[in-house]
Amino acid sequence: MQRVVESVGEGVNDLQQGDHVLPVFTGEFKECAHCKSEGSNMCVCACACV
């Protein structure tokens, strides 16, 4: 289910209006190393719960 970015807020630099995106929800508990990393949001806690 591809979508198109309609607008971006102040400080958003990696997306712009018109970009095509694929929204995917991955829960985050903000406790594991992945959640605390700026390079990943693949929470190992959420993956273990699925």
C-alpha positions in Angstrom: 0.0 0.0 0.0 2.2 2.8 -1.3 1.4 6.4 -0.3 2.7 9.9 -1.3 4.0 12.4 1.2 1.6 15.3 1.3 3.7 17.6 3.6 6.5 17.5 6.1 7.2 19.3 9.3 10.0 21.6 10.3 13.3 19.7 10.8 12.3 16.8 8.5 15.2 16.4 6.0 15.0 12.9 4.7 11.5 13.2 3.1 9.9 15.8 0.9 6.5 16.5 -0.5 5.7 14.1 -3.4 8.0 11.3 -2.2 6.6 7.8 -2.5 6.6 5.9 0.8 5.6 2.5 2.1 4.3 3.0 5.7 5.1 0.0 7.9 4.3 -0.1 11.6 6.8 -1.6 13.9 6.2 -1.2 17.6 8.9 0.2 19.7 9.4 -0.1 23.5 12.4 2.2 23.6 14.3 -0.3 25.8 16.5 -2.4 23.5 19.7 -1.4 21.6 17.8 -1.2 18.3 15.1 1.2 19.7 17.9 3.4 21.2 19.8 3.4 17.9 19.2 6.1 15.3 19.9 3.6 12.5 17.1 1.1 13.2 13.6 0.7 14.7 13.4 -3.0 14.6 12.6 -3.5 18.3 13.6 -7.0 19.5 11.0 -6.8 22.2 8.2 -6.2 19.7 9.5 -8.9 17.4 9.5 -11.4 20.3 5.9 -10.5 21.0 4.6 -11.1 17.5 
